[in-house]
Amino acid sequence: MKFGIGQALTRVEDQRFITGAGHYATDARAKGEARAFVLRAPFAHATFRIRNIEEARAMPGVVLILTGADIGHLGPLPCQAPQKNRDGQRMALPEYPVLPRDTVRHVGEAVAFIVAENLDLARDAAEALDIEWKSLPVAADLATARAPGAPLVHPEAPGNVAFETVLGDMEKTDAVFARAHRVIGLDLVNNRIVANYMEPRSVLAEVKGDSFTITLGSQGSHGLRDTLARAIFRIDPANVRVITPDVGGGFGTKTFMYREYPLAAEAARRLGRPVRWVSDRSEHFFACAHGRDNLTHAEMALDEKGKFLAIRVNLDANMGAYLSQYAPFIPYVGSTMLTGCYDIPTGYTLIRGIYSHSVPIDAYRGAGRPEAAYTIERLVDFIADEIGMDRIALRRLNLVKPRQMPYRTPTGRVYDTGEFAEHMKAAMEKADWKGFPARLRAARRKGLIRGIGLGVYIEACGGGGAEPGHVTLEKDGTVTVRIGTQSNGQGHETAYAQLVAEHLDLPLSQIRVRQGDTKEIASGSGTGGSRSIPVGGAGVALAAEGLAKTLKKLAANALEAGEGDLEIADGAVRIAGTDRRISYAEIAALPAAKKAMLTETASFKPPEATYPNGTHVAEVEIDPATGAIRIVNYVVVDDFGVTVNPVLLAGQIHGGIAQGIGQALVENFVMDGKGQILTASFLDYAMPRAHDMPDFIFETRNVRSTTNILGVKGAGEAGTIGAAPAVMNAVVDALRREKGLRHIDMPATPRRLWEALHQGK
């Protein structure tokens, strides 16, 4: 098949994007729309009272101002992933209001929703509001919030603990630690970062009768529809239509229900006219969920030869001021992967979710798995240094072997396939690991220090429930795919079209992919956890295969031939070995080709997650005079099972690596002790740029997945998962060689590196 699975085809959607023909939620307009502005809190913790609300409502051009007192009928924003405490009791789950009535709990929390004829008038009204603030004690960061006697974020959460749960076997693990030859531990910081996608969030709400139409950028229109309808407005989802057009990046953060969506819908309902809200870039820093932000203590029990016997981890995860949609699930699912690629017989993680006076935390690309990979890979390097063993030899001793597959981890994960030592070897060879000493000497002659490191990772993704795919033959012989996932820039239109072309042998230009409209597509789980192609793609492939059989059946009657004598080629069905054929358009026009016959629906429910894995090798060079750091070599060898499109795959890996490097070296969300945000724009929050990136060398060493019918393993988050540990292990290697330093926390900025290199001088 010229256009099927495995072909390195360029993305069909790119022509639309690069010529400015993309249509995003921020482009959506409606006749007679009003504009909304959100007034936000300047305090991290305070009570408030608006003293002149009626005067502001009477200002020219102002059509509506909503406060917490006006929307008591709206349900709170839901947390859909609560955890039980280890004593079996329900976690502390304070209400996350659409608008607070009298108390704010983080800087930037919404206080009032102001709607006017234009944005300037809405801003004028916001500035005119006279608010009496009374500041309260603040526990802005994780370390402060978990300290004894810290100010409470919510009275119903003593000690600011949202939940405390254990994953694994604590009793068995502690017994192994008690008799171990040696125990080695390490404290780690996983810094808070912001998902800076290109397109800011926005919403356009329209109401007709009892029905809402909401246009917004998202990672799944159906989930937002159901949450908005059932949890907040408490109405039938059939009365809510959510439309998601093109999306300029998501990274997990566009999955969630945010305050502005129900506020715009409620405003449109009250006014009887469309209401539009668009975030600006600085607003994004305190109005959208953040990522990461963990404090971790990890310990390994070893025997006298360096064999890993058990691992135990204390993980404190910042939840922010409220529990965002999936927030409690993130540290939990990450902890299921804490043993990484290693054969560790037992272990546990004590997970505590901690409230703080800060922006809520939720899933960000990788959603817990990057945190887990960073923890285990930094710990392994630290152990090797502590016991005086080569870090590669230590890994080879402890990596899970292919003969152990399927391998059950102590956290209940079951790895179906993986050749971890082999891709580590391949990556090291490609990176010329053995030639590093010569490059180190050359760097020293130039007054620079150099380090090399790697990260061996595995992740779980591509699981969950079924995702139906619908494939329809149109009257003109083209094919339409309808799917409930949502592309955020990954290239889904190309990938799904290739899966259809595998069975129907059509050029991609004759295959349309429809997504993002709950009126057109009945159901969908959206995009997250790298499951669109492994799960949604499997459904599409099965539907295309089923449609191909139907077309052969219809063609058999028209060609007066047996179905077994027919083949599909070049967008037609023909009798094999002859030139007798019937085109798809001709099949669609046959009297027997009823409309229902020309649509095939199929789905695939994964029996288990897929487990992509690989090795990242990074080599860095640091100028000790300034702390400036440069990645001089970067190699990845990954196992993604069957590859649908190598071009799309490489793009996903490159983007993921860039985000992992960003967290490792430059990105850091910073607040002062009062919760004031010091990095609320790109003037202060550093983002990785093109010149920060090396040339990536990316190869695959694939082993087919046995838990996915296509044999694929999800790839959307993998680059992020392997990058930070590889880069930080390289940084620490350079510092150890130069100064004997054995750890530095992310981000390893030039200032931090300079201070580390010059401490004591």
Secondary structure, DSSP 8 states (H G I E B T S, - for coil): --SSTT-----TTHHHHHTT---BGGG---TT-EEEEEEE-SSSSEEEEES-HHHHHTSTTEEEEE-GGG-TTS-----S---B-TTS-B-------SS-SSEE-STT-EEEEEEESSHHHHHHHHHH--EEEEE-----SHHHHTSTT---SSTTSGGGEEEEEEEE-HHHHHHHHHH-SEEEEEEEEEEEE----SS--EEEEEEETTEEEEEE--S-HHHHHHIIIIIII-S-GGGEEEE--B-S--TTTTSS--THHHHHHHHHHHHTS-EEEE--HHHHHHHS-BEEEEEEEEEEEE-TT--EEEEEEEEEEEEESS--TTTTHHHHHHHTTTTTTB--SEEEEEEEEEE-SS--B---TTTTHHHHHHHHHHHHHHHHHHHT--HHHHHHHHB--GGG-SEE-TTS-EE----HHHHHHHHHHHTTGGGHHHHHHHHHHTT-EEEEEEEEEE--BS-SS---EEEEE-TTS-EEEEESS--SSS-HHHHHHHHHHHHH---GGGEEEE-SBTTTSS----S-TT-IIIIIIHHHHHHHHHHHHHHHHHHHHHHT--GGGEEEETTEEEETTSS-EEEHHHHHTSTT--GGGGEEEE----SS-B--EEEEEEEEEE-TTT--EEEEEEEEEEE-BS-S-HHHHHHHHHHHHHHHHHHHHT----B-TT--BS--STTTS----GGG---EEEEE-----SSSTT-B---TTHHHHHHHHHHHHHHHHHHHHHH------S---HHHHHHHHHTT-
